[in-house]
Amino acid sequence: MIKLLRIKEILANSSIDTEITISGWVKSIRDAKELSFIELNDGSTMSNLQVVVDKQNFSYNDTLNKISTGASIKVRGRVVASVGSGQNIEISAGFISVLGESPNDYPLQKKRHSLEFLREISHLRSRTNTISAVMRVRNTVSFAIHKFLQDRGFFYIHTPIITSSDAEGAGDMFQVTTIPFDSKKIDSIDYKQDFFGCKTHLTVSGQLAVESYCLGLGNVYTFGPTFRAENSNTVRHLAEFWMVEPEMAFYRLDELIELSQDFLRYLLQEVLENCQEDLIFFDQRIKPGLLENLRSVAGSSFKHMTYTEAIDVLTHAIAQGKTFEYPVQWGVDLKSEHERYLTEEYSKSPVIVTDYPKEIKSFYMKLNDDGKTVRGMDILVPGIGEIIGGSEREDDYETLLNRMKESGLDIDSYQWYLDLRKYGSVPHSGFGLGLERFVMWVTGMSNIRDVIPFPRTIKNCQF
């Protein structure tokens, strides 16, 4: 039996005169008088494999008439040296069967399509060069996330998607209920009669849940979909996205920073080593200079400054004539434009910012001795701004209780979280990285809808 190979393997390893069998989708077909040239792709690589059909030697007319752009075919043939430009080898077809025809209304003809158009056909856009390259990078990053953490002894915890806790305290959540909706009775709903017996929603973060297993198993992580019902229709927002959230027992802020840097460098190196062809495409077609930026970050040291120092830098820049759309003063949350200035113009390197005002950070972050700031940290990178956010977690029961009250949380709903500080509390830390934001960064894609297979955004839940 002849092994069915992937095109990536064939281009890398096949010898001349080897008999092979391949399957894929037709990217284009060109007819000459005696020959037909079929460009075939199976998704394993950016490159197509050319299949040459000699019309005089084989009675392929009926078969060839069924082959058009988008059709799927199976080819058995011999590897030969290519006499044309653009490829070193090609396949001299000995047998072709059409697995699936593609009529004339196939929407992906041989031309450049806008990314906006491709979002309207998300079920087919994986066959394009851009989206297939994005998904190969996304796959590499996802695998590298698991490998980095597993190699360091972390346990993978599957945290719930349906929950009664709000990790962020933000309130932008999708409610989950079996109670029929009646706008006239919404304020009098008895959630004890609901399926779970309480008010529930889709998770905005797995952090609180995975923390409980951190304080029993040591180093753990969760990696899965999270949901935000934010009314934001921008190139940086999704209603459904993926987060990796490691939590480490006995880690202080310094150890957290060191691990986060190692994690980021590791993911970058894996992409640079394993997705070279795709990154070259992005560098040439999507964002010139991308490769230089990624290599620079992978090999650079990370500058460290406190939030207060960052505000001083930005204030000085304004005094020197720099303008920002959003105001700069102590106590405001840093915007993307501020973060990019710090990385791209001031330090020209990744920047780690720590010790944020407690008012702009989540209730679970460890309070510093000054009572004003928390032991939070963000890693900012050139080209995108914040890529990782984390903190040492508050491990003192009374301090956490007061922080929750200040945030207006329902204490009864979080008593289980407080219990973690009541029974054998320890110092611990964690961080989060949004998969889509990372993939946007390493591919140069400007819209987050183009780095997830099926984007879920406001007024859009197709496919």
N, C-alpha and C positions, 0 to 999 in steps of 0.2 A: 504493500500500500504506500503510495506517495504521500509524504507528510504535507499538510496544508500549512504553509508558512505565512508570516506577516511580512508586509512590504519592508518594514524597518529591518528585519532580519535579512531579507534578500539583498537589500542594498548594501548592508554591512558585511555580509559573509559569503554570499553565493559565488561559486566559481563558474567560469565559462564552461558551457556544455552540460551543466547540471540540469537534470529534469526536475521541474517543480510544478506545484499546483497552488494557485492563489485565488482568492475571492475579494471582491471589493465593489466600489461604486464608480461609475464612469464620470470623470470630471469633464472630459471632452472627447470627441471623436472626429478625426479628420480623414477624408477619403482622397486618395490619389488614384491614378488609372489602374494600377495593379496591386496597390497596397492600401490597407486601412491602418491608421495609427490611433490607438486608444490610450488615453491617459487614465490610469486607474489609481484609486486611493482607498485605503481601508481604515484610515483613522490612526494608525500606529505611528505615523510620521508626517511631517509637513510635506515631504517629497512625494511626487507621483511616480509610478512605475509605468513605463511605456510598453504597450503590447503591440507588436507588429503582426498584422494578418496578411498573408500572401493570398490574394484572391484567386490566382491562377492555379495554385496547388491544391486548394480546398474549396469545396462547394459551400461557401459560407453566406451566400447572398440572402437566404431566408433568415439566417441567424443575425447577420449584420443589419438587416432592415429593422430588427427589433431592438437594436442597441442605440440608445440616445443618451444625452446628458441626464444623469440621475439614475439610470438603470443599474441594477446589480447583476454581476456576471461572475462566472467561475471559469478560470483559464488553466489549462494544462499546456506546458510548453517547455522550451529549452532556453537557458540563459545564454545570450550572445553579447559580444562587444557591440556597443552602439556606434553607428557611423555618423549619427547626427550630434548636434551640440546640445548641452544641457544635461546629459546623463552619460555615465560610463557603461552601463549595461542596459539591456532591454530584453523583453521576452518574445521569442519567435513562437507564435501560437501554433499548437498542434490540435487543440480542441477547445471550443468555447461553448458554454451553455448559459442561457439567459435565465437568471434566477427570479428577477422581477423587472418588468418593463416600466418605463417612465414616460407618460404621455407628454404632449407638447406644453401643457400648462405647468410643468415643473418650475417652481419659482426661482431656483438657483441656477440660472444660466451662466455661461462663462463670461462674467463681467463683475465689476466691483459693486457690491451692494452696501447701502448705508447701514450702520448699526441700528438705527431707528427701525428700518424695514425688517432687519433680522429679528428684532424683538417681537415682531408681529407673527413670526413663524419660528418660535423657539423650539418647536418639535423637530424642525429640519436644520436649524442653524449650526448644529454640531458638524455638518458636512463642509462648512466653510473653513478656510485657512485660519482666520482670526479666532473664531470660537473654539475650533478643535485645539489650537495651540494653547488657548487659555485653559481649557479643561485638562490638558496634559500637565500644565504647570500646577493647576489646582490639585490634581492627583498626587504629584510629587510632593507638594507642600503638606498635604494631608498625611501621607505616609511618613514623611520626615518628622512631623509632630509626634506621631505615635512612637517612632523609633527613638527619637531623642529621649523622650520621657521613659519609655520602657527600658532602654539601656541603662538608665540611671535608677532603676528600681521603683519607679512610680507604678501605682495600681490604677487601672482605668475603671472609673465608677460611672455607671449609667444613672444619671440623675433624672427626676421626673420632668416630663413636658407639661403635665397638668399639675398645678400647685395652688396653694392658698396663700403663699407668701410672696411678697414683692421685694426682691433683693435690692432694688434701687430706690424704692420709696418714691417713684416718679408718678405712678398712677396711670401711665400710658400702656394699658394692658388689654388683651383680647379676652373677654369673658367667656367661660365655658359653662353652659347650663342646658338642662333639658326642660326648663320651665318655658312655656309659650310666651312670647313677648307681647306685652300689652303696655303701651306708653302711659296709659291712664293709671296703671297700678304699679309702675316701676318702683315707686318709693315705699310700697307696702309688701314687697316680695318677701316671703318667708323661705329663706334659703335652707332651713332645716328640712323642707319638703323637696329640695333639689336632689339630684342624683347622688352627690357626695355629702349632702347634709350641711354644706357650708358654701360660701361664695368662693368660686375657683376661677382660674384664668390660665392662659398659656404662659409658660415661664419667660421672664425677661433675662434670666441668668440662672445657671446651675450652681452659682458660687455658695450660697448659704447651705444648700443640701450637701455639696461635696465637702464643705468645711466639717460637717459632722463626721464624715468618714476619715478626714485628715486627723481628727482628734481620736483616732482609734487604730488607724492603719499607718499613720505617719505621712508619707508623701503620696499624694493621689492627684488625679485630674479627671475632669469631665470634658467631653468634646461632642457637641451636638447642636441642634437647631435651637435658636432663641427667637423671641417674638416681641415686637414693639408696635403699639398702635398709635405711633406718632403721626400727626397730620402734616407730614413733611414730604413734599414731592420734589426732591432734589437728587442730584447725581450721586450723593453720598448716603442716601437713606434707603433701607429695605424694611419691610414689615416682618420678613423672615430671613434670618441669617445665621451663620455658624460661628460658634465661639469655642476656643480651647481655654480652660480655666484650671491651672494647676494650683494646688494648695499644699503647703509644706509645714509640718509640725516642727517646732523649735527653731524656725528661721526668723531672724531679725531682718531689719530693712537692708543691712549691708549684704547679707547672704542672698536676699531676694534680688537685689540689683545685679549681683554677680551671675546668678542663674539666668536671669532675664537676658543679659547681654550674651551669654553663651548660647542660649536658645535662639536668639535672633540671628546670630552669626552662623549657627549651624543650619538653620533653614535656608539662609541665603546661599551658603556654600553648596547645599544639596541641589538647589535650583540651578546655580551656575554650572555645576558639574553634570547634571542629568538632563537639562533642558536647553542645551546650547543652541540647537537648531531653532527652537521656538523663540529664544531670547534674541537671537540675531534678527529674526523676522520682526519682532516688536521694536527692536532698535532701529531697523531700517524703515518700517512702515507705520509704526504707531507713535513712538517717542524717541527721536534721535538723541543720543547721549545716555540712554537708559543703562546700557551695559557698563559704561564708565562709572555712572553713579552707584550701581549695585556693587561693583568691584571695590569702589572706594569705601563704601560703608562696611563691606565685609572685612576689609583690611585696616580699618581705622580704629583709633581709640575713641571712647565715648566721653564727651565732656560732661562734668557734673556741676550743677548749680542749684541753689534753692529757688523756690518760687519768688522770694523777696529779691534775690539777685537778678532773676529773670525780669522782674518788673523794673528794676533799676536800669538794666540794659536797654529795655524797650523805651523807657522814659528818656534815657540819654539819646537814643536814636531819633526820637521825636524832636528833641532839642537841636539836633544836627540837621533837621529838615525832612526826616522820614515821615511819611503819612500812613496812617492806618484807618481803615473804615470804622473799626470798633475802638472804643475808648481804652486807655491803659491807665490803671490805677490799682493800688493794692486792694485786693478783695474781689476783683473781677476774674472770671474764668478766662483762661487763655483761649483765643480763637485760632483757627487754622493759620490765618495770616501772621499772627504773632509767633506761633510755633515754627513756621517756615522761615521767618526772619532769623530766629535764633539758630536754626540749623544751616540755612543756606547762605546767609550774609554775615552773621556775627561769628559763629564758630567754624562754619564750613565742615561740619562733622555731626554725627548723631549727638543729641543732648539728653541727659537724664535730669529731669526737674523733680525736686523733692520738697517736702514740707509745705504743702498747700494750706490755705486757710480752711478751717473746718467747715465753714458755711457753704463752700462750693464743692465739698466732697461727701461721700456717702457716710452714713452713721456708723458703719462697722470699722472704719479706719482708726487705727491707734492714735490716741490723743497725745501730743507732745507735752512736755513739762510746762511749756509756756501757756497752755490752755487755749491757745489761739490757732495752732496749726496741727496738722496730722502727719503721720509717717506714711504718706502716700508718695508714689513715684510714677512718672510717665516717661516713657522713652519716645523721643521725637526724632524723626529721620528726615533728611532732605527729600523734597519732592512731595511729601504727603503730610508731615506733622506727626501727631501722636499715632504710634503703631502698637504700643503696649501700655496698659495701665494697671497699676497694682498698689499694694500697700501691706504694711504690717497690720494685722487685724487686732482690734481691741480685745484684750483677754481679761480685763478686769470687769467683774459683774456690775458693780455700782456705776462705774463710768459708762459702760455700754448702756445700762438702763437709762441713765440720764440723757445720753445722746439720742436714744430712741424716743424718749419723751419730747426732746427738743425738735425732733423731726416729725412729730405728730403721728407716730405709728401706734397701731392697736397692740398694746403690750401682750394681751392674752394670745393673740395670733402668733407672737414671736417667743412665747415662753420656752418652747423647745430650744430655740437658738440661745436664749439666756442660760438654759441648763448646761450648755457646753462650757460656760464660764463658771458654773456652780460646782460641777463635778470634775475635778482634776484638770482645771484649765492650764494651758501652757502657751507660751509665746508661739505665734504662727503667722505665716504670711502667704500671700498668693497674688497672682496677676491674671489678666485676661488678654487674649489677642483675638481680634476678629479676623476670621479666615478671609472673608471677601476683601477687607481693607488691605490685608497683606498681599493678596493676589493682585489687586489693583496696582499696588506699589511696584511689584516685581515684573509686571507685564506692561506698565505704562498706560493701561486702560483708564479712561477718564470718567466712565460711568459705571457705578457699582452693579447696574442691571446686566452688564455684559460679562460678569465674572462668576455668575451663579447660573446653573442650568435653567431654572424656571423662576424668574424674578417675581416676587410678591410685593407690590407697592400699592399705594392708595389708589382706589378705583381700578385696580388691575389684579385679577387672579385667574388669568387664562391658563389653559392646559392642565 
